[in-house]
Amino acid sequence: MRTSHWLLFLIAIPFILLFAFSLFNAMVRDVFNYVSHLDLGMAYTSCCGGLFTVWFLLLAVWLMINRLRHL
């Protein structure tokens, strides 16, 4: 793999992690907001959707790191 691909992966990974962290923060804020208004259905939906999205972003980072290790 060329150096440019390494640099692309190394630049992309922190941005994906930052995006996952900000999504997780927004999800936690929304869940607490819904729970405080006793809207538990929306709290559950927000929690599941947020965790599902964050899981996929972390999976993408893991796959990128795995790809870098096998080069």
CHARMM-style PDB file with segment names, atoms N, HN, CA, C and O in Angstrom:
ATOM      1  N   MET     1       0.846  -1.180   0.000  1.00  0.00      PROA
ATOM      2  CA  MET     1       0.000   0.000   0.000  1.00  0.00      PROA
ATOM      3  C   MET     1       0.888   1.238   0.000  1.00  0.00      PROA
ATOM      4  O   MET     1       1.924   1.285   0.663  1.00  0.00      PROA
ATOM      5  N   ARG     2       0.467   2.207  -0.738  1.00  0.00      PROA
ATOM      6  HN  ARG     2      -0.374   2.170  -1.276  1.00  0.00      PROA
ATOM      7  CA  ARG     2       1.257   3.437  -0.821  1.00  0.00      PROA
ATOM      8  C   ARG     2       1.125   4.285   0.438  1.00  0.00      PROA
ATOM      9  O   ARG     2       0.190   4.124   1.223  1.00  0.00      PROA
ATOM     10  N   THR     3       2.071   5.178   0.608  1.00  0.00      PROA
ATOM     11  HN  THR     3       2.830   5.309  -0.029  1.00  0.00      PROA
ATOM     12  CA  THR     3       2.081   6.052   1.781  1.00  0.00      PROA
ATOM     13  C   THR     3       0.830   6.914   1.840  1.00  0.00      PROA
ATOM     14  O   THR     3       0.340   7.212   2.929  1.00  0.00      PROA
ATOM     15  N   SER     4       0.308   7.318   0.691  1.00  0.00      PROA
ATOM     16  HN  SER     4       0.707   7.076  -0.194  1.00  0.00      PROA
ATOM     17  CA  SER     4      -0.881   8.174   0.689  1.00  0.00      PROA
ATOM     18  C   SER     4      -2.080   7.456   1.308  1.00  0.00      PROA
ATOM     19  O   SER     4      -2.909   8.087   1.964  1.00  0.00      PROA
ATOM     20  N   HSD     5      -2.177   6.134   1.102  1.00  0.00      PROA
ATOM     21  HN  HSD     5      -1.503   5.622   0.570  1.00  0.00      PROA
ATOM     22  CA  HSD     5      -3.273   5.397   1.715  1.00  0.00      PROA
ATOM     23  C   HSD     5      -3.116   5.335   3.235  1.00  0.00      PROA
ATOM     24  O   HSD     5      -4.094   5.455   3.972  1.00  0.00      PROA
ATOM     25  N   TRP     6      -1.892   5.148   3.691  1.00  0.00      PROA
ATOM     26  HN  TRP     6      -1.097   5.050   3.092  1.00  0.00      PROA
ATOM     27  CA  TRP     6      -1.635   5.167   5.131  1.00  0.00      PROA
ATOM     28  C   TRP     6      -2.055   6.499   5.739  1.00  0.00      PROA
ATOM     29  O   TRP     6      -2.725   6.547   6.771  1.00  0.00      PROA
ATOM     30  N   LEU     7      -1.650   7.572   5.080  1.00  0.00      PROA
ATOM     31  HN  LEU     7      -1.106   7.533   4.242  1.00  0.00      PROA
ATOM     32  CA  LEU     7      -1.991   8.904   5.595  1.00  0.00      PROA
ATOM     33  C   LEU     7      -3.496   9.130   5.587  1.00  0.00      PROA
ATOM     34  O   LEU     7      -4.046   9.722   6.516  1.00  0.00      PROA
ATOM     35  N   LEU     8      -4.154   8.661   4.546  1.00  0.00      PROA
ATOM     36  HN  LEU     8      -3.707   8.180   3.792  1.00  0.00      PROA
ATOM     37  CA  LEU     8      -5.604   8.815   4.471  1.00  0.00      PROA
ATOM     38  C   LEU     8      -6.283   8.084   5.630  1.00  0.00      PROA
ATOM     39  O   LEU     8      -7.178   8.631   6.273  1.00  0.00      PROA
ATOM     40  N   PHE     9      -5.857   6.850   5.894  1.00  0.00      PROA
ATOM     41  HN  PHE     9      -5.130   6.405   5.371  1.00  0.00      PROA
ATOM     42  CA  PHE     9      -6.425   6.106   7.019  1.00  0.00      PROA
ATOM     43  C   PHE     9      -6.127   6.793   8.344  1.00  0.00      PROA
ATOM     44  O   PHE     9      -7.010   6.918   9.192  1.00  0.00      PROA
ATOM     45  N   LEU    10      -4.901   7.234   8.524  1.00  0.00      PROA
ATOM     46  HN  LEU    10      -4.184   7.133   7.835  1.00  0.00      PROA
ATOM     47  CA  LEU    10      -4.521   7.843   9.796  1.00  0.00      PROA
ATOM     48  C   LEU    10      -5.208   9.184  10.027  1.00  0.00      PROA
ATOM     49  O   LEU    10      -5.409   9.591  11.171  1.00  0.00      PROA
ATOM     50  N   ILE    11      -5.567   9.867   8.955  1.00  0.00      PROA
ATOM     51  HN  ILE    11      -5.404   9.536   8.025  1.00  0.00      PROA
ATOM     52  CA  ILE    11      -6.323  11.115   9.089  1.00  0.00      PROA
ATOM     53  C   ILE    11      -7.804  10.819   9.306  1.00  0.00      PROA
ATOM     54  O   ILE    11      -8.469  11.523  10.067  1.00  0.00      PROA
ATOM     55  N   ALA    12      -8.324   9.796   8.652  1.00  0.00      PROA
ATOM     56  HN  ALA    12      -7.784   9.225   8.033  1.00  0.00      PROA
ATOM     57  CA  ALA    12      -9.758   9.497   8.732  1.00  0.00      PROA
ATOM     58  C   ALA    12     -10.159   8.928  10.091  1.00  0.00      PROA
ATOM     59  O   ALA    12     -11.242   9.232  10.591  1.00  0.00      PROA
ATOM     60  N   ILE    13      -9.305   8.111  10.689  1.00  0.00      PROA
ATOM     61  HN  ILE    13      -8.425   7.864  10.283  1.00  0.00      PROA
ATOM     62  CA  ILE    13      -9.676   7.428  11.934  1.00  0.00      PROA
ATOM     63  C   ILE    13     -10.022   8.406  13.064  1.00  0.00      PROA
ATOM     64  O   ILE    13     -11.054   8.216  13.708  1.00  0.00      PROA
ATOM     65  N   PRO    14      -9.213   9.447  13.342  1.00  0.00      PROA
ATOM     66  CA  PRO    14      -9.608  10.369  14.422  1.00  0.00      PROA
ATOM     67  C   PRO    14     -10.910  11.115  14.135  1.00  0.00      PROA
ATOM     68  O   PRO    14     -11.687  11.378  15.053  1.00  0.00      PROA
ATOM     69  N   PHE    15     -11.154  11.457  12.863  1.00  0.00      PROA
ATOM     70  HN  PHE    15     -10.522  11.243  12.118  1.00  0.00      PROA
ATOM     71  CA  PHE    15     -12.395  12.154  12.538  1.00  0.00      PROA
ATOM     72  C   PHE    15     -13.605  11.247  12.735  1.00  0.00      PROA
ATOM     73  O   PHE    15     -14.647  11.700  13.209  1.00  0.00      PROA
ATOM     74  N   ILE    16     -13.476   9.978  12.379  1.00  0.00      PROA
ATOM     75  HN  ILE    16     -12.630   9.611  11.995  1.00  0.00      PROA
ATOM     76  CA  ILE    16     -14.584   9.046  12.596  1.00  0.00      PROA
ATOM     77  C   ILE    16     -14.831   8.864  14.091  1.00  0.00      PROA
ATOM     78  O   ILE    16     -15.981   8.829  14.530  1.00  0.00      PROA
ATOM     79  N   LEU    17     -13.762   8.748  14.875  1.00  0.00      PROA
ATOM     80  HN  LEU    17     -12.828   8.776  14.519  1.00  0.00      PROA
ATOM     81  CA  LEU    17     -13.926   8.618  16.326  1.00  0.00      PROA
ATOM     82  C   LEU    17     -14.552   9.867  16.941  1.00  0.00      PROA
ATOM     83  O   LEU    17     -15.390   9.766  17.837  1.00  0.00      PROA
ATOM     84  N   LEU    18     -14.150  11.033  16.467  1.00  0.00      PROA
ATOM     85  HN  LEU    18     -13.469  11.115  15.739  1.00  0.00      PROA
ATOM     86  CA  LEU    18     -14.737  12.283  16.954  1.00  0.00      PROA
ATOM     87  C   LEU    18     -16.220  12.353  16.613  1.00  0.00      PROA
ATOM     88  O   LEU    18     -17.031  12.774  17.437  1.00  0.00      PROA
ATOM     89  N   PHE    19     -16.574  11.941  15.398  1.00  0.00      PROA
ATOM     90  HN  PHE    19     -15.915  11.599  14.728  1.00  0.00      PROA
ATOM     91  CA  PHE    19     -17.971  11.930  14.976  1.00  0.00      PROA
ATOM     92  C   PHE    19     -18.777  10.944  15.824  1.00  0.00      PROA
ATOM     93  O   PHE    19     -19.900  11.247  16.226  1.00  0.00      PROA
ATOM     94  N   ALA    20     -18.208   9.767  16.096  1.00  0.00      PROA
ATOM     95  HN  ALA    20     -17.295   9.521  15.769  1.00  0.00      PROA
ATOM     96  CA  ALA    20     -18.900   8.779  16.932  1.00  0.00      PROA
ATOM     97  C   ALA    20     -19.105   9.322  18.345  1.00  0.00      PROA
ATOM     98  O   ALA    20     -20.170   9.132  18.934  1.00  0.00      PROA
ATOM     99  N   PHE    21     -18.090   9.997  18.892  1.00  0.00      PROA
ATOM    100  HN  PHE    21     -17.226  10.152  18.414  1.00  0.00      PROA
ATOM    101  CA  PHE    21     -18.213  10.555  20.238  1.00  0.00      PROA
ATOM    102  C   PHE    21     -19.280  11.648  20.280  1.00  0.00      PROA
ATOM    103  O   PHE    21     -20.059  11.710  21.231  1.00  0.00      PROA
ATOM    104  N   SER    22     -19.325  12.510  19.262  1.00  0.00      PROA
ATOM    105  HN  SER    22     -18.692  12.460  18.490  1.00  0.00      PROA
ATOM    106  CA  SER    22     -20.336  13.573  19.260  1.00  0.00      PROA
ATOM    107  C   SER    22     -21.737  12.992  19.094  1.00  0.00      PROA
ATOM    108  O   SER    22     -22.687  13.498  19.691  1.00  0.00      PROA
ATOM    109  N   LEU    23     -21.880  11.932  18.288  1.00  0.00      PROA
ATOM    110  HN  LEU    23     -21.109  11.521  17.803  1.00  0.00      PROA
ATOM    111  CA  LEU    23     -23.184  11.270  18.171  1.00  0.00      PROA
ATOM    112  C   LEU    23     -23.602  10.646  19.501  1.00  0.00      PROA
ATOM    113  O   LEU    23     -24.769  10.714  19.886  1.00  0.00      PROA
ATOM    114  N   PHE    24     -22.648  10.041  20.193  1.00  0.00      PROA
ATOM    115  HN  PHE    24     -21.700   9.986  19.880  1.00  0.00      PROA
ATOM    116  CA  PHE    24     -22.948   9.440  21.489  1.00  0.00      PROA
ATOM    117  C   PHE    24     -23.382  10.507  22.492  1.00  0.00      PROA
ATOM    118  O   PHE    24     -24.322  10.296  23.259  1.00  0.00      PROA
ATOM    119  N   ASN    25     -22.699  11.652  22.486  1.00  0.00      PROA
ATOM    120  HN  ASN    25     -21.936  11.824  21.863  1.00  0.00      PROA
ATOM    121  CA  ASN    25     -23.085  12.760  23.367  1.00  0.00      PROA
ATOM    122  C   ASN    25     -24.499  13.238  23.070  1.00  0.00      PROA
ATOM    123  O   ASN    25     -25.289  13.455  23.989  1.00  0.00      PROA
ATOM    124  N   ALA    26     -24.821  13.403  21.793  1.00  0.00      PROA
ATOM    125  HN  ALA    26     -24.179  13.228  21.046  1.00  0.00      PROA
ATOM    126  CA  ALA    26     -26.164  13.851  21.409  1.00  0.00      PROA
ATOM    127  C   ALA    26     -27.209  12.823  21.816  1.00  0.00      PROA
ATOM    128  O   ALA    26     -28.294  13.185  22.270  1.00  0.00      PROA
ATOM    129  N   MET    27     -26.888  11.540  21.655  1.00  0.00      PROA
ATOM    130  HN  MET    27     -26.007  11.246  21.287  1.00  0.00      PROA
ATOM    131  CA  MET    27     -27.826  10.491  22.029  1.00  0.00      PROA
ATOM    132  C   MET    27     -28.100  10.522  23.531  1.00  0.00      PROA
ATOM    133  O   MET    27     -29.252  10.430  23.954  1.00  0.00      PROA
ATOM    134  N   VAL    28     -27.051  10.651  24.331  1.00  0.00      PROA
ATOM    135  HN  VAL    28     -26.115  10.727  23.986  1.00  0.00      PROA
ATOM    136  CA  VAL    28     -27.227  10.692  25.791  1.00  0.00      PROA
ATOM    137  C   VAL    28     -28.054  11.909  26.192  1.00  0.00      PROA
ATOM    138  O   VAL    28     -28.935  11.804  27.044  1.00  0.00      PROA
ATOM    139  N   ARG    29     -27.779  13.056  25.588  1.00  0.00      PROA
ATOM    140  HN  ARG    29     -27.062  13.142  24.896  1.00  0.00      PROA
ATOM    141  CA  ARG    29     -28.545  14.271  25.895  1.00  0.00      PROA
ATOM    142  C   ARG    29     -30.019  14.082  25.539  1.00  0.00      PROA
ATOM    143  O   ARG    29     -30.900  14.447  26.318  1.00  0.00      PROA
ATOM    144  N   ASP    30     -30.288  13.509  24.358  1.00  0.00      PROA
ATOM    145  HN  ASP    30     -29.573  13.212  23.726  1.00  0.00      PROA
ATOM    146  CA  ASP    30     -31.677  13.288  23.948  1.00  0.00      PROA
ATOM    147  C   ASP    30     -32.385  12.296  24.862  1.00  0.00      PROA
ATOM    148  O   ASP    30     -33.543  12.499  25.229  1.00  0.00      PROA
ATOM    149  N   VAL    31     -31.691  11.227  25.228  1.00  0.00      PROA
ATOM    150  HN  VAL    31     -30.751  11.062  24.930  1.00  0.00      PROA
ATOM    151  CA  VAL    31     -32.314  10.220  26.094  1.00  0.00      PROA
ATOM    152  C   VAL    31     -32.680  10.838  27.440  1.00  0.00      PROA
ATOM    153  O   VAL    31     -33.784  10.616  27.936  1.00  0.00      PROA
ATOM    154  N   PHE    32     -31.772  11.609  28.041  1.00  0.00      PROA
ATOM    155  HN  PHE    32     -30.874  11.789  27.638  1.00  0.00      PROA
ATOM    156  CA  PHE    32     -32.094  12.249  29.319  1.00  0.00      PROA
ATOM    157  C   PHE    32     -33.238  13.248  29.168  1.00  0.00      PROA
ATOM    158  O   PHE    32     -34.070  13.381  30.065  1.00  0.00      PROA
ATOM    159  N   ASN    33     -33.279  13.947  28.041  1.00  0.00      PROA
ATOM    160  HN  ASN    33     -32.603  13.839  27.313  1.00  0.00      PROA
ATOM    161  CA  ASN    33     -34.367  14.891  27.793  1.00  0.00      PROA
ATOM    162  C   ASN    33     -35.704  14.154  27.692  1.00  0.00      PROA
ATOM    163  O   ASN    33     -36.694  14.580  28.286  1.00  0.00      PROA
ATOM    164  N   TYR    34     -35.734  13.053  26.941  1.00  0.00      PROA
ATOM    165  HN  TYR    34     -34.930  12.707  26.458  1.00  0.00      PROA
ATOM    166  CA  TYR    34     -36.982  12.291  26.804  1.00  0.00      PROA
ATOM    167  C   TYR    34     -37.397  11.654  28.127  1.00  0.00      PROA
ATOM    168  O   TYR    34     -38.584  11.636  28.456  1.00  0.00      PROA
ATOM    169  N   VAL    35     -36.443  11.135  28.887  1.00  0.00      PROA
ATOM    170  HN  VAL    35     -35.479  11.150  28.620  1.00  0.00      PROA
ATOM    171  CA  VAL    35     -36.776  10.509  30.172  1.00  0.00      PROA
ATOM    172  C   VAL    35     -37.318  11.551  31.144  1.00  0.00      PROA
ATOM    173  O   VAL    35     -38.246  11.269  31.902  1.00  0.00      PROA
ATOM    174  N   SER    36     -36.744  12.757  31.128  1.00  0.00      PROA
ATOM    175  HN  SER    36     -35.990  12.987  30.512  1.00  0.00      PROA
ATOM    176  CA  SER    36     -37.232  13.791  32.045  1.00  0.00      PROA
ATOM    177  C   SER    36     -38.657  14.219  31.705  1.00  0.00      PROA
ATOM    178  O   SER    36     -39.389  14.687  32.577  1.00  0.00      PROA
ATOM    179  N   HSD    37     -39.054  14.063  30.440  1.00  0.00      PROA
ATOM    180  HN  HSD    37     -38.460  13.683  29.732  1.00  0.00      PROA
ATOM    181  CA  HSD    37     -40.432  14.369  30.045  1.00  0.00      PROA
ATOM    182  C   HSD    37     -41.311  13.117  30.038  1.00  0.00      PROA
ATOM    183  O   HSD    37     -42.444  13.148  29.559  1.00  0.00      PROA
ATOM    184  N   LEU    38     -40.776  12.012  30.575  1.00  0.00      PROA
ATOM    185  HN  LEU    38     -39.855  11.987  30.964  1.00  0.00      PROA
ATOM    186  CA  LEU    38     -41.488  10.734  30.680  1.00  0.00      PROA
ATOM    187  C   LEU    38     -41.939  10.194  29.321  1.00  0.00      PROA
ATOM    188  O   LEU    38     -42.967   9.523  29.228  1.00  0.00      PROA
ATOM    189  N   ASP    39     -41.180  10.483  28.284  1.00  0.00      PROA
ATOM    190  HN  ASP    39     -40.345  11.029  28.360  1.00  0.00      PROA
ATOM    191  CA  ASP    39     -41.463   9.936  26.954  1.00  0.00      PROA
ATOM    192  C   ASP    39     -40.498   8.769  26.730  1.00  0.00      PROA
ATOM    193  O   ASP    39     -39.506   8.900  26.013  1.00  0.00      PROA
ATOM    194  N   LEU    40     -40.803   7.635  27.350  1.00  0.00      PROA
ATOM    195  HN  LEU    40     -41.609   7.529  27.932  1.00  0.00      PROA
ATOM    196  CA  LEU    40     -39.872   6.513  27.366  1.00  0.00      PROA
ATOM    197  C   LEU    40     -39.764   5.823  26.008  1.00  0.00      PROA
ATOM    198  O   LEU    40     -38.731   5.227  25.701  1.00  0.00      PROA
ATOM    199  N   GLY    41     -40.811   5.895  25.194  1.00  0.00      PROA
ATOM    200  HN  GLY    41     -41.650   6.379  25.443  1.00  0.00      PROA
ATOM    201  CA  GLY    41     -40.739   5.306  23.856  1.00  0.00      PROA
ATOM    202  C   GLY    41     -39.701   6.001  23.000  1.00  0.00      PROA
ATOM    203  O   GLY    41     -38.911   5.347  22.320  1.00  0.00      PROA
ATOM    204  N   MET    42     -39.699   7.324  23.031  1.00  0.00      PROA
ATOM    205  HN  MET    42     -40.341   7.855  23.583  1.00  0.00      PROA
ATOM    206  CA  MET    42     -38.705   8.077  22.260  1.00  0.00      PROA
ATOM    207  C   MET    42     -37.318   7.912  22.854  1.00  0.00      PROA
ATOM    208  O   MET    42     -36.333   7.894  22.116  1.00  0.00      PROA
ATOM    209  N   ALA    43     -37.219   7.792  24.167  1.00  0.00      PROA
ATOM    210  HN  ALA    43     -38.019   7.807  24.766  1.00  0.00      PROA
ATOM    211  CA  ALA    43     -35.914   7.571  24.795  1.00  0.00      PROA
ATOM    212  C   ALA    43     -35.321   6.248  24.319  1.00  0.00      PROA
ATOM    213  O   ALA    43     -34.133   6.172  24.002  1.00  0.00      PROA
ATOM    214  N   TYR    44     -36.147   5.210  24.269  1.00  0.00      PROA
ATOM    215  HN  TYR    44     -37.112   5.272  24.526  1.00  0.00      PROA
ATOM    216  CA  TYR    44     -35.684   3.901  23.803  1.00  0.00      PROA
ATOM    217  C   TYR    44     -35.270   3.962  22.334  1.00  0.00      PROA
ATOM    218  O   TYR    44     -34.229   3.424  21.958  1.00  0.00      PROA
ATOM    219  N   THR    45     -36.080   4.615  21.508  1.00  0.00      PROA
ATOM    220  HN  THR    45     -36.926   5.053  21.813  1.00  0.00      PROA
ATOM    221  CA  THR    45     -35.773   4.736  20.080  1.00  0.00      PROA
ATOM    222  C   THR    45     -34.483   5.508  19.862  1.00  0.00      PROA
ATOM    223  O   THR    45     -33.647   5.103  19.054  1.00  0.00      PROA
ATOM    224  N   SER    46     -34.312   6.611  20.571  1.00  0.00      PROA
ATOM    225  HN  SER    46     -34.991   6.940  21.228  1.00  0.00      PROA
ATOM    226  CA  SER    46     -33.101   7.419  20.434  1.00  0.00      PROA
ATOM    227  C   SER    46     -31.875   6.644  20.889  1.00  0.00      PROA
ATOM    228  O   SER    46     -30.822   6.712  20.256  1.00  0.00      PROA
ATOM    229  N   CYS    47     -32.010   5.910  21.981  1.00  0.00      PROA
ATOM    230  HN  CYS    47     -32.866   5.855  22.495  1.00  0.00      PROA
ATOM    231  CA  CYS    47     -30.886   5.137  22.511  1.00  0.00      PROA
ATOM    232  C   CYS    47     -30.482   4.034  21.535  1.00  0.00      PROA
ATOM    233  O   CYS    47     -29.296   3.867  21.250  1.00  0.00      PROA
ATOM    234  N   CYS    48     -31.443   3.289  21.025  1.00  0.00      PROA
ATOM    235  HN  CYS    48     -32.407   3.424  21.256  1.00  0.00      PROA
ATOM    236  CA  CYS    48     -31.130   2.191  20.101  1.00  0.00      PROA
ATOM    237  C   CYS    48     -30.539   2.718  18.800  1.00  0.00      PROA
ATOM    238  O   CYS    48     -29.550   2.175  18.308  1.00  0.00      PROA
ATOM    239  N   GLY    49     -31.125   3.761  18.239  1.00  0.00      PROA
ATOM    240  HN  GLY    49     -31.928   4.202  18.638  1.00  0.00      PROA
ATOM    241  CA  GLY    49     -30.605   4.332  16.996  1.00  0.00      PROA
ATOM    242  C   GLY    49     -29.213   4.900  17.166  1.00  0.00      PROA
ATOM    243  O   GLY    49     -28.355   4.713  16.303  1.00  0.00      PROA
ATOM    244  N   GLY    50     -28.982   5.587  18.264  1.00  0.00      PROA
ATOM    245  HN  GLY    50     -29.679   5.739  18.965  1.00  0.00      PROA
ATOM    246  CA  GLY    50     -27.664   6.166  18.511  1.00  0.00      PROA
ATOM    247  C   GLY    50     -26.599   5.109  18.722  1.00  0.00      PROA
ATOM    248  O   GLY    50     -25.500   5.215  18.178  1.00  0.00      PROA
ATOM    249  N   LEU    51     -26.917   4.088  19.510  1.00  0.00      PROA
ATOM    250  HN  LEU    51     -27.810   4.003  19.952  1.00  0.00      PROA
ATOM    251  CA  LEU    51     -25.941   3.022  19.758  1.00  0.00      PROA
ATOM    252  C   LEU    51     -25.649   2.227  18.490  1.00  0.00      PROA
ATOM    253  O   LEU    51     -24.509   1.823  18.258  1.00  0.00      PROA
ATOM    254  N   PHE    52     -26.667   2.004  17.675  1.00  0.00      PROA
ATOM    255  HN  PHE    52     -27.593   2.332  17.863  1.00  0.00      PROA
ATOM    256  CA  PHE    52     -26.490   1.292  16.409  1.00  0.00      PROA
ATOM    257  C   PHE    52     -25.550   2.068  15.488  1.00  0.00      PROA
ATOM    258  O   PHE    52     -24.660   1.482  14.872  1.00  0.00      PROA
ATOM    259  N   THR    53     -25.746   3.381  15.391  1.00  0.00      PROA
ATOM    260  HN  THR    53     -26.470   3.857  15.891  1.00  0.00      PROA
ATOM    261  CA  THR    53     -24.894   4.216  14.543  1.00  0.00      PROA
ATOM    262  C   THR    53     -23.466   4.261  15.067  1.00  0.00      PROA
ATOM    263  O   THR    53     -22.516   4.117  14.297  1.00  0.00      PROA
ATOM    264  N   VAL    54     -23.309   4.459  16.364  1.00  0.00      PROA
ATOM    265  HN  VAL    54     -24.081   4.576  16.990  1.00  0.00      PROA
ATOM    266  CA  VAL    54     -21.968   4.503  16.956  1.00  0.00      PROA
ATOM    267  C   VAL    54     -21.273   3.156  16.777  1.00  0.00      PROA
ATOM    268  O   VAL    54     -20.070   3.115  16.518  1.00  0.00      PROA
ATOM    269  N   TRP    55     -22.012   2.053  16.911  1.00  0.00      PROA
ATOM    270  HN  TRP    55     -22.989   2.086  17.121  1.00  0.00      PROA
ATOM    271  CA  TRP    55     -21.429   0.729  16.717  1.00  0.00      PROA
ATOM    272  C   TRP    55     -20.884   0.580  15.299  1.00  0.00      PROA
ATOM    273  O   TRP    55     -19.787   0.054  15.110  1.00  0.00      PROA
ATOM    274  N   PHE    56     -21.638   1.035  14.307  1.00  0.00      PROA
ATOM    275  HN  PHE    56     -22.529   1.462  14.460  1.00  0.00      PROA
ATOM    276  CA  PHE    56     -21.164   0.943  12.923  1.00  0.00      PROA
ATOM    277  C   PHE    56     -19.938   1.817  12.686  1.00  0.00      PROA
ATOM    278  O   PHE    56     -19.029   1.412  11.962  1.00  0.00      PROA
ATOM    279  N   LEU    57     -19.895   3.003  13.281  1.00  0.00      PROA
ATOM    280  HN  LEU    57     -20.634   3.332  13.869  1.00  0.00      PROA
ATOM    281  CA  LEU    57     -18.716   3.860  13.124  1.00  0.00      PROA
ATOM    282  C   LEU    57     -17.489   3.227  13.771  1.00  0.00      PROA
ATOM    283  O   LEU    57     -16.400   3.270  13.199  1.00  0.00      PROA
ATOM    284  N   LEU    58     -17.649   2.646  14.948  1.00  0.00      PROA
ATOM    285  HN  LEU    58     -18.533   2.612  15.413  1.00  0.00      PROA
ATOM    286  CA  LEU    58     -16.517   1.982  15.600  1.00  0.00      PROA
ATOM    287  C   LEU    58     -16.087   0.737  14.828  1.00  0.00      PROA
ATOM    288  O   LEU    58     -14.901   0.410  14.793  1.00  0.00      PROA
ATOM    289  N   LEU    59     -17.030   0.049  14.219  1.00  0.00      PROA
ATOM    290  HN  LEU    59     -17.994   0.315  14.248  1.00  0.00      PROA
ATOM    291  CA  LEU    59     -16.689  -1.087  13.363  1.00  0.00      PROA
ATOM    292  C   LEU    59     -15.863  -0.632  12.165  1.00  0.00      PROA
ATOM    293  O   LEU    59     -14.913  -1.311  11.773  1.00  0.00      PROA
ATOM    294  N   ALA    60     -16.217   0.508  11.583  1.00  0.00      PROA
ATOM    295  HN  ALA    60     -16.989   1.058  11.901  1.00  0.00      PROA
ATOM    296  CA  ALA    60     -15.442   1.047  10.458  1.00  0.00      PROA
ATOM    297  C   ALA    60     -14.015   1.371  10.885  1.00  0.00      PROA
ATOM    298  O   ALA    60     -13.069   1.096  10.147  1.00  0.00      PROA
ATOM    299  N   VAL    61     -13.856   1.952  12.067  1.00  0.00      PROA
ATOM    300  HN  VAL    61     -14.625   2.175  12.666  1.00  0.00      PROA
ATOM    301  CA  VAL    61     -12.511   2.258  12.570  1.00  0.00      PROA
ATOM    302  C   VAL    61     -11.734   0.965  12.805  1.00  0.00      PROA
ATOM    303  O   VAL    61     -10.559   0.876  12.448  1.00  0.00      PROA
ATOM    304  N   TRP    62     -12.374  -0.031  13.397  1.00  0.00      PROA
ATOM    305  HN  TRP    62     -13.329   0.040  13.687  1.00  0.00      PROA
ATOM    306  CA  TRP    62     -11.703  -1.302  13.650  1.00  0.00      PROA
ATOM    307  C   TRP    62     -11.250  -1.943  12.338  1.00  0.00      PROA
ATOM    308  O   TRP    62     -10.141  -2.471  12.256  1.00  0.00      PROA
ATOM    309  N   LEU    63     -12.100  -1.900  11.317  1.00  0.00      PROA
ATOM    310  HN  LEU    63     -13.002  -1.472  11.383  1.00  0.00      PROA
ATOM    311  CA  LEU    63     -11.725  -2.469  10.020  1.00  0.00      PROA
ATOM    312  C   LEU    63     -10.568  -1.702   9.390  1.00  0.00      PROA
ATOM    313  O   LEU    63      -9.692  -2.310   8.775  1.00  0.00      PROA
ATOM    314  N   MET    64     -10.548  -0.387   9.532  1.00  0.00      PROA
ATOM    315  HN  MET    64     -11.260   0.107  10.032  1.00  0.00      PROA
ATOM    316  CA  MET    64      -9.430   0.400   8.997  1.00  0.00      PROA
ATOM    317  C   MET    64      -8.127   0.043   9.708  1.00  0.00      PROA
ATOM    318  O   MET    64      -7.092  -0.140   9.067  1.00  0.00      PROA
ATOM    319  N   ILE    65      -8.184  -0.055  11.033  1.00  0.00      PROA
ATOM    320  HN  ILE    65      -9.025   0.094  11.554  1.00  0.00      PROA
ATOM    321  CA  ILE    65      -6.977  -0.398  11.790  1.00  0.00      PROA
ATOM    322  C   ILE    65      -6.510  -1.811  11.434  1.00  0.00      PROA
ATOM    323  O   ILE    65      -5.312  -2.057  11.295  1.00  0.00      PROA
ATOM    324  N   ASN    66      -7.449  -2.724  11.289  1.00  0.00      PROA
ATOM    325  HN  ASN    66      -8.423  -2.524  11.402  1.00  0.00      PROA
ATOM    326  CA  ASN    66      -7.114  -4.087  10.905  1.00  0.00      PROA
ATOM    327  C   ASN    66      -6.456  -4.117   9.524  1.00  0.00      PROA
ATOM    328  O   ASN    66      -5.506  -4.865   9.297  1.00  0.00      PROA
ATOM    329  N   ARG    67      -6.964  -3.309   8.621  1.00  0.00      PROA
ATOM    330  HN  ARG    67      -7.736  -2.701   8.806  1.00  0.00      PROA
ATOM    331  CA  ARG    67      -6.383  -3.232   7.273  1.00  0.00      PROA
ATOM    332  C   ARG    67      -4.961  -2.670   7.336  1.00  0.00      PROA
ATOM    333  O   ARG    67      -4.077  -3.139   6.620  1.00  0.00      PROA
ATOM    334  N   LEU    68      -4.741  -1.679   8.179  1.00  0.00      PROA
ATOM    335  HN  LEU    68      -5.459  -1.297   8.761  1.00  0.00      PROA
ATOM    336  CA  LEU    68      -3.400  -1.103   8.311  1.00  0.00      PROA
ATOM    337  C   LEU    68      -2.414  -2.110   8.906  1.00  0.00      PROA
ATOM    338  O   LEU    68      -1.246  -2.134   8.520  1.00  0.00      PROA
ATOM    339  N   ARG    69      -2.873  -2.933   9.833  1.00  0.00      PROA
ATOM    340  HN  ARG    69      -3.822  -2.914  10.147  1.00  0.00      PROA
ATOM    341  CA  ARG    69      -1.965  -3.901  10.459  1.00  0.00      PROA
ATOM    342  C   ARG    69      -1.534  -4.990   9.486  1.00  0.00      PROA
ATOM    343  O   ARG    69      -0.442  -5.539   9.633  1.00  0.00      PROA
ATOM    344  N   HSD    70      -2.356  -5.315   8.504  1.00  0.00      PROA
ATOM    345  HN  HSD    70      -3.243  -4.869   8.385  1.00  0.00      PROA
ATOM    346  CA  HSD    70      -2.046  -6.408   7.587  1.00  0.00      PROA
ATOM    347  C   HSD    70      -1.290  -5.959   6.352  1.00  0.00      PROA
ATOM    348  O   HSD    70      -1.129  -6.738   5.414  1.00  0.00      PROA
ATOM    349  N   LEU    71      -0.826  -4.728   6.331  1.00  0.00      PROA
ATOM    350  HN  LEU    71      -0.958  -4.094   7.093  1.00  0.00      PROA
ATOM    351  CA  LEU    71      -0.081  -4.247   5.164  1.00  0.00      PROA
ATOM    352  C   LEU    71       1.401  -4.446   5.348  1.00  0.00      PROA
ATOM    353  OT1 LEU    71       2.185  -4.099   4.465  1.00  0.00      PROA
TER     354      LEU     71
END
